[in-house]
Amino acid sequence: MLEFRLKAFDVYESLPMPTTQDEAWRRTNLRRFKMDAVSPSINGDAATSATLPASLTEQFAAETAGGHLVQVDGVTTSYALSDELKAQGVIFCDMSTAVSNHPDLVQKYFMTQGVKVDEGKFAALHGAFWRGGTFLYVPKNVKAAAPVHSVLWSENGRTFAHTLVVLEEGAEADFLDFYASNEGEDQAIHNGVIELLVGDNASLIYSGLQDFGTNVWQFNHERGRVGRDGKLDWVTSWMGTRLSKAFQTLELDKPGSWGRMSGVFFTNGRQHLDLDTQQNHNAGDTVSDLLYKGALKENSRIVWQGMIKAQKDSQKIDGFQANRNLMLDKTARADSIPGLEIEADDVACTHASTIGKMDQEEVFYLMARGIPRNRAEQMVVEGFFDPLLRRIPVEGVRDRIFSRILEKMG
């Protein structure tokens, strides 16, 4: 791992800082980001006295039937794994423990088949200074008996967490991954990588929920790979940060692979969210389905750039992507840019994009029946998000996302 880190740092030093001259960053300006002020925290074995808010830990209590992992600034503060999952051979631990106790598995999968260090300056920085995160491994033909849950809480404002999920052939798992922090005055960073590797005929439900403080600048590289007849149900929620830039890529590698990406966001204040999604059909007879929905208030901005790509021999694929944006204030801005790159001639690929205001007739209709305006507007927003929330297979995740939306609405 030391050798890996040193090579990643060499790549980091060789790459320039992204600017608006780069196509992927054309709508996201980093001139206010002070890299020197958010240097990585490298004392990975140091103890911490920080604790999660009581309200946060109470929410997790009902969702740890299989196992839970709580980390503060990359240091594990609470951990449990059920005897049933242990008996099944499931490995669930923090990444540092995985490097020590399961080096062969980590070396085989860590930034080799998912995200690569040469994908950008922040990917290379992560490879050099990653700290903390979660490792989930499910052996061949094992259907994990219960969900597992990971929580990362940032106190010092410098997190470089790495999530690595590996499902061997025929395996199944349900994983909830939660990221949050307190509100701070100083500029902070989260530079994360998420790798979801789903083997042949395997099935993964992954829910990644982000609710960092508005002083955090987040840079993420995320990739899911799906094998023959495998399934990946990938849910993401974006609520916090001052600025977020995320590259999310779905790779459908073999016939029969299926992937669904469901994203929900709510921005307010001066938040800036830039999501760059890619659905790569690397084989024929594959299906991808993306739906991202969000609401924007005040002076916030959302950028979504999506691409469905069908390789030359990827015939009989079905690819869909849609981005819907609800503008709650005139001062908010949404840039929605869908795209198709099709090199095959027997495909079904569609994309859609909408940006619109709240329908005041709907609000009036509800108010005419005695519902106060604030509640009426909440109901309209609830109706807007409902089709997406219905796609989320875990009820607790649906409830948590929508309650956070209502909080941000005020």
C-alpha positions as CSV (number, residue, x, y, z in Angstrom):
1,M,0.0,0.0,0.0
2,L,2.9,2.4,0.7
3,E,4.2,1.7,-2.8
4,F,0.7,2.4,-4.2
5,R,0.5,5.7,-2.3
6,L,3.8,6.9,-3.6
7,K,3.0,6.1,-7.2
8,A,-0.4,7.9,-6.8
9,F,1.4,10.9,-5.4
10,D,3.7,11.0,-8.4
11,V,0.6,11.0,-10.6
12,Y,-0.9,13.8,-8.5
13,E,2.2,16.0,-8.9
14,S,2.2,15.4,-12.7
15,L,-1.4,16.5,-13.2
16,P,-2.5,20.1,-13.3
17,M,-5.3,21.5,-11.2
18,P,-8.5,21.4,-13.1
19,T,-9.8,24.7,-14.5
20,T,-12.8,26.0,-16.5
21,Q,-10.8,25.3,-19.6
22,D,-11.3,21.6,-19.0
23,E,-14.6,20.4,-20.5
24,A,-15.6,18.4,-17.4
25,W,-15.0,21.5,-15.2
26,R,-16.3,24.2,-17.5
27,R,-19.2,25.1,-15.2
28,T,-17.4,24.6,-11.9
29,N,-14.8,27.2,-10.9
30,L,-12.3,26.3,-8.1
31,R,-10.8,29.7,-7.7
32,R,-12.1,30.1,-4.2
33,F,-10.9,26.7,-3.1
34,K,-7.7,26.9,-1.1
35,M,-5.9,23.5,-1.5
36,D,-3.1,24.5,0.9
37,A,-5.6,25.2,3.7
38,V,-7.1,21.7,3.6
39,S,-4.1,19.4,3.7
40,P,-4.8,15.7,4.3
41,S,-4.9,14.3,7.8
42,I,-2.5,11.4,7.9
43,N,-2.5,10.2,11.5
44,G,-4.8,7.3,10.7
45,D,-4.3,5.4,13.9
46,A,-4.8,8.4,16.2
47,A,-7.7,8.3,18.7
48,T,-10.4,10.9,18.6
49,S,-12.6,12.3,21.3
50,A,-15.2,13.6,18.9
51,T,-18.6,11.8,18.9
52,L,-21.6,11.8,16.6
53,P,-24.7,13.9,17.5
54,A,-27.1,11.9,19.6
55,S,-29.9,12.5,17.1
56,L,-27.8,10.9,14.3
57,T,-26.9,7.8,16.3
58,E,-30.6,7.2,17.2
59,Q,-31.5,7.1,13.5
60,F,-29.0,4.3,12.9
61,A,-30.1,2.0,15.7
62,A,-32.9,0.4,13.6
63,E,-30.7,-0.2,10.6
64,T,-27.8,-2.2,12.0
65,A,-29.3,-5.7,12.0
66,G,-26.4,-7.1,10.0
67,G,-23.6,-4.8,11.0
68,H,-22.5,-1.2,11.5
69,L,-19.4,0.8,11.3
70,V,-19.0,4.3,12.6
71,Q,-15.9,6.4,11.9
72,V,-15.0,9.9,13.0
73,D,-12.3,11.5,10.8
74,G,-11.3,8.1,9.5
75,V,-11.0,6.5,12.9
76,T,-13.4,3.7,13.9
77,T,-15.4,4.6,17.0
78,S,-18.1,1.9,16.9
79,Y,-18.2,-1.5,15.1
80,A,-20.4,-4.6,15.1
81,L,-21.0,-7.5,12.7
82,S,-23.6,-10.1,13.4
83,D,-22.6,-13.8,14.0
84,E,-24.9,-14.8,11.1
85,L,-22.9,-12.7,8.6
86,K,-19.6,-13.8,10.1
87,A,-20.7,-17.4,9.6
88,Q,-21.6,-16.7,5.9
89,G,-18.0,-15.5,5.4
90,V,-19.0,-11.8,4.9
91,I,-16.2,-9.4,5.5
92,F,-17.3,-5.9,6.7
93,C,-14.7,-3.6,8.3
94,D,-12.9,-0.3,7.9
95,M,-10.4,0.0,5.0
96,S,-7.3,0.2,7.3
97,T,-8.3,-3.1,8.9
98,A,-8.9,-4.6,5.5
99,V,-5.4,-3.6,4.3
100,S,-3.9,-5.4,7.4
101,N,-6.2,-8.5,7.6
102,H,-7.2,-9.1,4.0
103,P,-4.2,-7.8,1.9
104,D,-4.8,-10.1,-1.0
105,L,-8.3,-9.0,-1.6
106,V,-7.5,-5.3,-1.2
107,Q,-4.5,-5.5,-3.5
108,K,-6.7,-7.3,-6.1
109,Y,-9.5,-4.7,-6.1
110,F,-8.4,-1.4,-4.6
111,M,-8.4,1.2,-7.4
112,T,-7.6,-1.5,-10.0
113,Q,-11.0,-2.4,-11.5
114,G,-13.1,0.6,-10.5
115,V,-11.7,4.1,-10.1
116,K,-8.1,4.6,-11.3
117,V,-5.6,7.1,-9.9
118,D,-4.9,8.7,-13.3
119,E,-8.6,9.8,-13.8
120,G,-7.8,13.2,-12.4
121,K,-5.9,15.2,-9.9
122,F,-8.3,14.6,-7.1
123,A,-8.4,10.8,-7.8
124,A,-4.6,10.7,-7.6
125,L,-4.7,12.8,-4.4
126,H,-7.1,10.3,-2.9
127,G,-4.9,7.4,-3.9
128,A,-2.0,8.9,-2.1
129,F,-3.8,10.1,1.1
130,W,-6.9,8.0,1.5
131,R,-7.8,7.5,5.1
132,G,-10.7,5.4,6.6
133,G,-13.7,4.2,4.7
134,T,-15.4,0.8,4.4
135,F,-14.6,-2.6,2.9
136,L,-17.5,-5.0,2.2
137,Y,-16.8,-8.4,0.6
138,V,-19.5,-11.1,0.0
139,P,-18.2,-14.5,-1.1
140,K,-19.6,-16.5,-4.0
141,N,-23.3,-17.5,-3.9
142,V,-23.7,-15.9,-0.4
143,K,-26.9,-13.9,0.1
144,A,-26.0,-11.6,3.0
145,A,-28.6,-12.3,5.7
146,A,-29.1,-8.6,6.8
147,P,-28.1,-5.1,5.7
148,V,-24.9,-3.4,6.8
149,H,-24.5,0.3,7.5
150,S,-21.5,2.6,7.5
151,V,-21.3,6.2,8.9
152,L,-18.6,8.6,8.3
153,W,-18.6,11.8,10.5
154,S,-16.1,14.6,9.8
155,E,-15.0,16.7,12.7
156,N,-11.6,18.0,11.5
157,G,-12.8,18.9,8.0
158,R,-10.3,16.7,6.1
159,T,-11.8,13.3,5.0
160,F,-10.4,11.0,2.3
161,A,-12.7,8.0,2.8
162,H,-12.6,5.0,0.5
163,T,-15.6,2.7,0.0
164,L,-14.9,-0.7,-1.7
165,V,-17.7,-3.2,-2.2
166,V,-17.0,-6.5,-3.8
167,L,-19.7,-9.1,-4.5
168,E,-18.5,-12.4,-6.0
169,E,-20.6,-14.4,-8.4
170,G,-24.1,-15.1,-7.2
171,A,-23.7,-12.9,-4.1
172,E,-26.3,-10.4,-2.7
173,A,-26.0,-7.5,-0.3
174,D,-27.7,-4.3,0.9
175,F,-25.4,-1.5,2.0
176,L,-26.2,2.0,3.4
177,D,-23.3,4.4,3.4
178,F,-23.8,7.8,5.2
179,Y,-21.5,10.8,5.1
180,A,-22.1,13.9,7.3
181,S,-20.3,16.6,9.3
182,N,-20.9,19.5,11.6
183,E,-21.1,23.1,10.3
184,G,-17.8,24.9,10.4
185,E,-16.4,28.3,9.5
186,D,-13.1,27.2,7.9
187,Q,-12.9,25.6,4.5
188,A,-13.0,21.8,4.6
189,I,-12.5,19.0,2.1
190,H,-13.9,15.6,1.4
191,N,-12.1,13.7,-1.3
192,G,-13.7,10.3,-1.7
193,V,-13.8,7.3,-3.9
194,I,-16.6,4.7,-4.1
195,E,-16.0,1.4,-5.9
196,L,-19.0,-1.0,-6.4
197,L,-17.9,-4.3,-8.0
198,V,-20.8,-6.6,-8.7
199,G,-19.9,-10.1,-10.1
200,D,-21.9,-12.3,-12.5
201,N,-25.4,-13.0,-11.3
202,A,-24.8,-10.9,-8.2
203,S,-27.1,-8.2,-6.8
204,L,-26.2,-5.1,-4.8
205,I,-28.4,-2.3,-3.4
206,Y,-26.1,0.6,-2.5
207,S,-27.4,3.8,-0.9
208,G,-25.0,6.6,-0.5
209,L,-26.3,9.6,1.5
210,Q,-24.3,12.9,1.8
211,D,-25.1,15.7,4.3
212,F,-21.9,17.5,4.9
213,G,-21.8,21.0,6.4
214,T,-21.9,24.0,4.0
215,N,-18.2,24.7,4.5
216,V,-17.1,21.4,2.9
217,W,-15.8,21.2,-0.7
218,Q,-16.4,17.6,-2.0
219,F,-14.6,15.9,-4.8
220,N,-15.7,12.3,-5.5
221,H,-14.9,9.6,-8.1
222,E,-17.4,6.8,-8.1
223,R,-17.7,3.7,-10.3
224,G,-20.0,0.7,-10.4
225,R,-19.1,-2.4,-12.5
226,V,-21.7,-5.1,-13.2
227,G,-21.1,-8.6,-14.5
228,R,-23.2,-11.0,-16.6
229,D,-26.8,-11.0,-15.3
230,G,-25.8,-8.9,-12.4
231,K,-27.8,-6.1,-10.8
232,L,-26.8,-2.8,-9.2
233,D,-29.4,-0.6,-7.7
234,W,-27.4,2.6,-6.9
235,V,-29.0,5.4,-4.9
236,T,-27.4,8.7,-4.1
237,S,-28.6,11.7,-2.1
238,W,-26.8,15.2,-2.0
239,M,-27.9,17.6,0.6
240,G,-24.8,19.4,2.0
241,T,-21.5,21.0,1.0
242,R,-20.5,24.4,-0.3
243,L,-19.4,22.8,-3.6
244,S,-19.6,19.2,-4.8
245,K,-18.1,17.7,-8.0
246,A,-18.7,14.1,-8.5
247,F,-17.9,11.7,-11.4
248,Q,-20.3,8.8,-11.3
249,T,-19.8,6.0,-13.8
250,L,-21.9,2.8,-14.4
251,E,-20.1,0.1,-16.4
252,L,-22.3,-2.7,-17.8
253,D,-19.6,-5.2,-18.8
254,K,-21.4,-8.4,-19.9
255,P,-24.8,-9.4,-21.4
256,G,-27.7,-9.4,-19.0
257,S,-26.1,-6.8,-16.7
258,W,-28.6,-4.2,-15.3
259,G,-28.0,-0.9,-13.5
260,R,-30.3,1.7,-12.0
261,M,-29.0,5.1,-10.8
262,S,-31.4,7.1,-8.7
263,G,-30.2,10.6,-7.5
264,V,-32.0,13.2,-5.3
265,F,-30.6,16.6,-4.3
266,F,-31.8,19.8,-2.6
267,T,-29.6,22.9,-2.7
268,N,-30.0,26.2,-1.1
269,G,-27.9,29.3,-0.1
270,R,-24.9,29.4,-2.4
271,Q,-24.4,25.7,-2.8
272,H,-23.0,24.5,-6.1
273,L,-23.5,20.8,-7.1
274,D,-21.9,19.4,-10.3
275,L,-22.8,15.8,-11.2
276,D,-21.1,14.1,-14.1
277,T,-22.8,10.8,-14.8
278,Q,-21.8,8.1,-17.4
279,Q,-23.7,5.0,-18.4
280,N,-21.3,2.8,-20.4
281,H,-22.9,-0.2,-22.2
282,N,-19.8,-2.3,-22.8
283,A,-21.7,-5.3,-23.9
284,G,-25.0,-6.1,-25.7
285,D,-28.3,-7.0,-24.0
286,T,-27.7,-4.6,-21.1
287,V,-30.0,-2.1,-19.4
288,S,-29.3,1.2,-17.7
289,D,-31.9,3.5,-16.1
290,L,-31.0,6.9,-14.6
291,L,-33.3,9.3,-12.9
292,Y,-32.0,12.4,-11.0
293,K,-34.3,14.9,-9.4
294,G,-33.6,18.0,-7.4
295,A,-35.0,21.2,-6.0
296,L,-33.1,24.5,-5.9
297,K,-33.6,27.5,-3.6
298,E,-32.0,31.0,-3.2
299,N,-28.7,31.4,-5.1
300,S,-27.8,27.7,-5.4
301,R,-26.8,26.1,-8.7
302,I,-26.9,22.5,-10.0
303,V,-25.0,21.2,-13.0
304,W,-25.8,17.8,-14.4
305,Q,-24.0,16.3,-17.4
306,G,-25.1,12.9,-18.4
307,M,-23.9,10.5,-21.1
308,I,-25.1,7.1,-22.3
309,K,-22.5,5.4,-24.4
310,A,-23.0,2.3,-26.5
311,Q,-19.9,0.6,-27.8
312,K,-19.7,-0.6,-31.4
313,D,-20.8,-4.2,-30.7
314,S,-23.2,-3.4,-27.9
315,Q,-26.4,-4.3,-29.7
316,K,-29.9,-4.6,-28.2
317,I,-29.2,-2.4,-25.3
318,D,-31.8,-0.2,-23.4
319,G,-30.5,3.0,-22.0
320,F,-32.5,5.8,-20.3
321,Q,-31.6,9.0,-18.5
322,A,-33.6,11.9,-17.1
323,N,-32.9,14.9,-15.0
324,R,-35.7,17.0,-13.5
325,N,-35.2,20.3,-11.7
326,L,-37.7,22.2,-9.6
327,M,-36.8,25.9,-9.2
328,L,-38.1,27.3,-5.9
329,D,-36.6,30.8,-6.4
330,K,-35.9,32.9,-9.4
331,T,-32.2,33.4,-8.3
332,A,-31.4,29.6,-8.5
333,R,-29.9,28.1,-11.6
334,A,-29.8,24.7,-13.2
335,D,-27.7,23.5,-16.1
336,S,-29.0,20.1,-17.4
337,I,-27.1,18.5,-20.2
338,P,-28.0,15.0,-21.3
339,G,-26.1,13.2,-24.0
340,L,-25.9,10.0,-26.1
341,E,-22.9,8.5,-27.9
342,I,-24.2,5.5,-29.9
343,E,-21.9,3.4,-32.0
344,A,-24.3,0.4,-32.4
345,D,-27.4,0.4,-34.7
346,D,-29.9,-1.8,-32.8
347,V,-30.5,0.1,-29.5
348,A,-33.2,1.8,-27.5
349,C,-31.7,4.9,-25.9
350,T,-33.6,7.9,-24.7
351,H,-32.9,11.0,-22.6
352,A,-34.9,13.8,-21.1
353,S,-34.2,17.0,-19.2
354,T,-36.6,19.5,-17.6
355,I,-36.3,22.7,-15.6
356,G,-39.4,24.4,-14.2
357,K,-41.0,26.4,-11.5
358,M,-43.4,25.3,-8.8
359,D,-46.9,25.2,-10.3
360,Q,-48.8,28.0,-8.5
361,E,-52.2,26.6,-9.7
362,E,-51.4,23.4,-7.8
363,V,-50.6,25.4,-4.7
364,F,-53.8,27.5,-5.1
365,Y,-55.9,24.3,-5.5
366,L,-54.5,22.9,-2.2
367,M,-54.9,26.3,-0.4
368,A,-58.5,26.5,-1.6
369,R,-59.2,23.4,0.5
370,G,-57.9,24.9,3.7
371,I,-54.3,23.8,3.5
372,P,-51.8,26.6,4.6
373,R,-49.4,27.8,1.9
374,N,-46.3,26.4,3.6
375,R,-47.9,22.9,3.8
376,A,-49.3,23.2,0.3
377,E,-45.8,23.9,-1.1
378,Q,-44.4,21.0,0.8
379,M,-47.1,18.7,-0.7
380,V,-46.2,19.9,-4.2
381,V,-42.5,19.2,-3.6
382,E,-43.4,15.8,-2.2
383,G,-45.3,15.0,-5.4
384,F,-42.4,16.1,-7.5
385,F,-40.0,13.8,-5.7
386,D,-42.4,10.9,-5.2
387,P,-41.7,9.0,-8.5
388,L,-38.0,9.0,-7.7
389,L,-38.4,8.1,-4.0
390,R,-40.6,5.1,-5.1
391,R,-37.6,3.7,-7.0
392,I,-35.6,3.5,-3.7
393,P,-36.0,-0.1,-2.4
394,V,-35.3,0.7,1.2
395,E,-38.1,2.4,3.1
396,G,-35.8,3.9,5.8
397,V,-33.7,5.5,3.2
398,R,-36.8,7.0,1.5
399,D,-38.1,8.4,4.8
400,R,-34.7,9.9,5.7
401,I,-34.2,11.6,2.4
402,F,-37.6,13.2,2.4
403,S,-37.5,14.4,6.0
404,R,-34.2,16.1,5.1
405,I,-35.9,17.8,2.1
406,L,-38.6,19.2,4.3
407,E,-36.0,20.5,6.7
408,K,-34.2,22.4,3.9
409,M,-37.5,23.8,2.7
410,G,-38.0,25.4,6.1
